[in-house]
């Protein structure tokens, strides 16, 4: 197709599409009433949501203030006064406290009634109930209720806190219809110490909001639809709202007229908020909307035709430039521009699929590495939750089981093809998948000489595993005995549901397979969990791992090699077999390689990979030590020319320590020992390096990081101090408050007030 035709057809197609709005005029006319109703519903939704937010925020404010008063010890001690003199002294203190609250919450009134003394304390005055009542009655010229009626409200039973509206529950807001939250102090048991707390806020804000909503009525109803309070257009003859109108939006008949009602429940109380508007207000909008639609549609059609001709011609230029960038191997002159772009896109899609396939392979390798680290109890220097999320792993409600398989070396003949490790791994993996296909999913991990299968099962799969898991392993064992004449050692861990205990269960599995290999008893066995003193014991090996890691960090190959030799000699003293010695040495160096991965350079990494390339089945312990020493030589950079400055390596370690603390500061168990364990260094050595480079102690730095994040939470959230202390990594709020004041010079509460009021901060 000629290139010029593409542009013409493109413009014509767009013009035809623009004709569609003409048809929409007819459809719009038929559904205009529905559109209006949706418009009203949406506008009502915005208004009612705004009113709900205002109401609930005010109600929640007086609720919160009430509980602040409950927690204030000054008010609790007032009835405990020994005589009148002490009582009035404490009453003055309570009055001062309430007066301070009044300056902070100037839109609220506070009244505390002590029945044991018949005494009332407010933000404006404190005196006996009769004196307060007399003062209010003379200051208000309206109809004041009798003293008995007033006291029935002030001294009511508020052991179950509740909200209501009243004109006379506040000394400051007397005669003003106000929302009241009343409660009785719940922390006392003796009746004579009880006191009522009444916190009020004026309803003027609702009236002010309704002034802009002419002909609208705002009701506050109970759950049955009975009207408790009303604002705006009074509708005094209406006493209740139909219950079906309390669920979203509805049209109801009130006082002989149709009203559109929107309702939302309060998030603070059991009230419902209802906004009612006469339906007649919106009839005029329907006709106006139709006229506007007709005019705007034809105007848009005319303008659209002109704009499309111009814009599509202009947009054609980038298409032409894109076609010019297509490689000549893909272009075909007989195709138009879009066909050429399509061919180019298909080629890009093919390349993308190839790249995605490589990424999937990489993801599988990363997943195997993660499970390998979890089996060995190696702690990765990043958030474990981030790794689990990136690999889409879900451990919730799952059960786990570990199966380790070892093919005894005595099964191999000198020229046996399966002696190749990759081929043996391939055979075991594929045979296991054939036997377990459709029953259980697993991750196959190669741990030096052991083939490890990590199963994740739900409840039903767990039951099937307990019934027939051993049978499947027997089939695997029989297959290799029959077809390859291999003697397999297969150890099964018990099923467990705590993923964090994986290293412990795997240690039991490895210990059991070591015992079977030592006794030369192939077959299928459950893992034993009895106390053991075996070469694989991690606590015994950790000392050598730390020593080797420090030697690598200092580029001291001699010390690293001596640590490997000492560990080998220790294993020999307990009569460990050749297999067990080689396995433990290889397992130890695997842990070291994972710890050094973060700071070795690319050249060193390539040298290590070269040392480890190819299958490795050592014929002797000396051969195993030789392979490990070559790896250590690469890590210590003795094979290179000019090693990097030791100060640069220490600087890298300091950055790594800081990054680890920034990731795990919220862990209350994070301390110097925990960081040293994660870095595979001794605490004293690591602390010394950190202080030399930063001039600051490591524990002090941890506290600085925690306080920094606590400041952000104090300034940006309404969480209480106890919650923020836990989120920042402090074990208790007392420690948090002490450290915060020591480092900032002010209390956490003062800092929050300054931060949230934009005052200068320390």
Buried (B, 14 or more C-beta within 10 A) or exposed (E): EEBEEBBEEBBEEBBEEBEEBEEEEEEBEEEBEEBBBEBBBEBBBEBBBEBBEBBBEBBBBBBBBBBEBBEBEBBBBBBEBEEEEEBBEBBEBBBEBBBEBBEEBEBBBBBBBBBBBEBBBBBBBBBEBEEBBEBBBEEBEEEBBEEEEBBEBBBBEBEEBEBBBBBBBBBBBBBBBBBBBBBBBEEEEEEEBBBBBBBBBBBEBBEEBBEEBEEBBBBBBBEEBEBEBBBBBEBEEBEBBEEEBBEEBBEBEBEEEEBBBBBBBBEBBEBBBBBBBBBEBBEEBBEEBBEEBEEEBEEEBEEBBEEBEEEBEEEBEEBEEEBEEBEEEEEEEEBBBBEBBEBBEEBEEEEEEEEEEEEEEEEEEEBBBBBBBBBBBBBBBBEBEEBBEEBEBEEEEBBBBBBBBBBBBEBBEEEEEBBEBEEBBEBBBEBBEEBBEEBBEBBBBBBBBBBBBBBBBEEEBBEEBBEEBBEBBBBBBEBBBEEBEBBBBBBBBBBBEEBEEBBBBBBBBBBBBBBBBBEEEBEBBEBEBEEBEBBBBBEBBBEBBBBBBBBBBBBBBEBBBBBBEEBBEBBEEEEBBBBBBBBBBBBBBBBBBBBBEBBBEEEBBEBBEEBBEEEBEBEEBEEBBEBBBBBBBBBBBBBBEEEBEEEEBBBBBBEBBBEBBEBBBBEBEBBBEBBBBBBBBBBEBBBEBBBEBBEEEBEEBBBBBBBEBBBEBBEEEEEEBEEBBBBBBBEEBEEBBEBBBEBBEBEBEBBBBBBEEEEEEE
